[in-house]
């Protein structure tokens, strides 16, 4: 299954997951959730997701390293300050929060497995290969970072 590793841009995975939620809600209307959508909470999750993702990009830019998730070997630095002191993958964590907000807006039970599939896919086909490449490039300092900071939260 290595053929999928680092092949699909994470933003495309996010958009596919969001589209899947919407399509499932339309295809299976009987599984819609029976509560009123908490728009404030959905908006807060979307905003938090965007803020976390942008903070990750800004930290990479400040460190003058690549933000291209398709080529982790092109990284020039281990970024461990700011949001990277709390999570190793703030851009993907931000995507997750945004998907949770979108799930509330869609208001459908089948959005939950899509979120789980997003996390599983990103972990297996994006994060694990990134970590493998960064281990090979940076060695013990990166291993230390992996021990200190959690992958998601």
C-alpha positions as CSV (number, residue, x, y, z in Angstrom):
1,X,0.0,0.0,0.0
2,X,3.0,2.3,-0.2
3,X,1.7,3.4,-3.6
4,X,-0.6,5.9,-1.8
5,X,2.0,7.3,0.5
6,X,2.6,11.0,0.0
7,X,0.6,10.9,-3.2
8,X,-2.6,12.8,-2.5
9,X,-2.2,16.4,-1.2
10,X,-3.6,16.7,2.3
11,X,-5.9,19.6,1.2
12,X,-7.4,17.3,-1.4
13,X,-8.0,14.6,1.3
14,X,-9.8,17.3,3.4
15,X,-12.0,18.4,0.5
16,X,-12.8,14.8,-0.5
17,X,-13.8,14.0,3.1
18,X,-16.0,17.2,3.3
19,X,-17.6,16.3,0.0
20,X,-18.2,12.7,1.1
21,X,-20.0,14.0,4.2
22,X,-22.2,16.2,2.1
23,X,-22.9,13.5,-0.4
24,X,-23.7,10.9,2.3
25,X,-26.1,13.3,3.9
26,X,-27.9,13.8,0.6
27,X,-27.9,10.1,-0.3
28,X,-29.1,8.8,3.1
29,X,-31.5,11.5,4.5
30,X,-33.0,9.1,7.0
31,X,-29.7,9.1,9.0
32,X,-29.8,12.9,9.6
33,X,-29.3,13.9,13.2
34,X,-32.4,15.1,14.9
35,X,-30.9,18.1,16.7
36,X,-30.6,21.7,15.7
37,X,-27.2,22.5,14.3
38,X,-25.2,24.4,16.9
39,X,-24.0,27.0,14.4
40,X,-21.8,28.8,16.9
41,X,-20.0,25.6,17.8
42,X,-19.6,24.6,14.2
43,X,-18.2,28.0,13.3
44,X,-15.8,27.9,16.3
45,X,-14.5,24.5,15.2
46,X,-14.1,25.7,11.6
47,X,-12.3,28.9,12.8
48,X,-10.1,27.0,15.3
49,X,-9.2,24.5,12.6
50,X,-8.2,27.3,10.2
51,X,-6.2,29.1,13.0
52,X,-4.3,26.0,13.9
53,X,-3.5,25.2,10.3
54,X,-2.3,28.7,9.5
55,X,-0.2,28.8,12.7
56,X,1.6,25.7,11.4
57,X,2.2,27.3,8.0
58,X,3.5,30.4,9.6
59,X,5.9,28.5,11.8
60,X,7.3,26.7,8.8
61,X,7.7,29.9,6.9
62,X,9.5,31.5,9.9
63,X,11.9,28.5,10.0
64,X,12.4,28.9,6.2
65,X,11.5,25.3,5.6
66,X,9.1,23.8,3.0
67,X,5.4,23.5,3.6
68,X,5.1,21.0,0.8
69,X,3.7,17.9,2.4
70,X,4.5,15.8,-0.7
71,X,8.2,16.1,-0.2
72,X,9.2,15.9,3.5
73,X,12.8,15.2,2.5
74,X,13.0,18.8,1.3
75,X,12.7,20.0,4.9
76,X,15.6,22.1,6.1
77,X,14.7,22.3,9.8
78,X,12.9,20.6,12.7
79,X,10.2,23.1,13.7
80,X,9.4,22.5,17.4
81,X,8.3,25.9,18.7
82,X,4.9,27.6,18.8
83,X,2.1,25.3,17.8
84,X,4.6,22.5,17.0
85,X,5.4,22.3,20.7
86,X,1.9,21.0,21.3
87,X,1.3,18.8,18.2
88,X,3.6,17.5,15.5
89,X,0.9,18.0,12.8
90,X,-0.9,21.3,13.4
91,X,-1.9,21.6,9.8
92,X,-3.6,18.2,9.8
93,X,-5.1,18.8,13.3
94,X,-6.6,22.0,11.9
95,X,-8.1,20.1,9.1
96,X,-9.6,17.7,11.6
97,X,-11.2,20.5,13.6
98,X,-12.5,22.0,10.4
99,X,-14.0,18.7,9.4
100,X,-15.7,18.3,12.8
101,X,-17.2,21.8,12.4
102,X,-18.4,20.8,8.9
103,X,-19.9,17.6,10.3
104,X,-22.0,19.6,12.7
105,X,-23.2,21.8,9.8
106,X,-24.0,18.7,7.7
107,X,-25.8,17.2,10.7
108,X,-25.5,13.6,9.6
109,X,-24.6,10.4,11.5
110,X,-22.5,9.2,8.6
111,X,-20.1,12.2,9.0
112,X,-18.5,10.5,12.0
113,X,-17.0,7.5,10.1
114,X,-15.7,9.9,7.4
115,X,-13.9,11.8,10.2
116,X,-12.4,8.5,11.4
117,X,-11.4,7.6,7.9
118,X,-9.7,11.0,7.4
119,X,-7.6,10.5,10.6
120,X,-6.7,6.9,9.6
121,X,-5.8,7.9,6.0
122,X,-3.8,10.9,7.1
123,X,-1.9,8.9,9.7
124,X,-1.1,6.0,7.5
125,X,-0.4,7.6,4.1
126,X,0.8,11.1,5.1
127,X,2.1,11.3,8.6
128,X,3.9,8.0,9.0
129,X,5.8,8.5,5.6
130,X,6.6,12.1,6.6
131,X,8.0,10.9,9.9
132,X,10.0,8.2,8.2
133,X,11.6,10.7,5.9
134,X,12.3,13.2,8.7
135,X,13.9,10.5,10.8
136,X,16.2,9.6,8.0
137,X,17.1,13.2,7.4
138,X,17.5,14.6,11.0
139,X,18.1,11.4,13.1
140,X,18.3,11.7,16.9
141,X,17.1,15.3,17.2
142,X,14.0,14.4,15.4
143,X,13.6,11.2,17.5
144,X,13.8,13.4,20.6
145,X,11.0,15.6,19.1
146,X,8.9,12.6,18.5
147,X,9.2,11.5,22.1
148,X,8.3,15.0,23.4
149,X,5.4,16.0,21.2
150,X,2.2,14.0,20.4
151,X,1.3,13.3,16.8
152,X,-2.3,14.7,16.9
153,X,-3.2,16.2,20.3
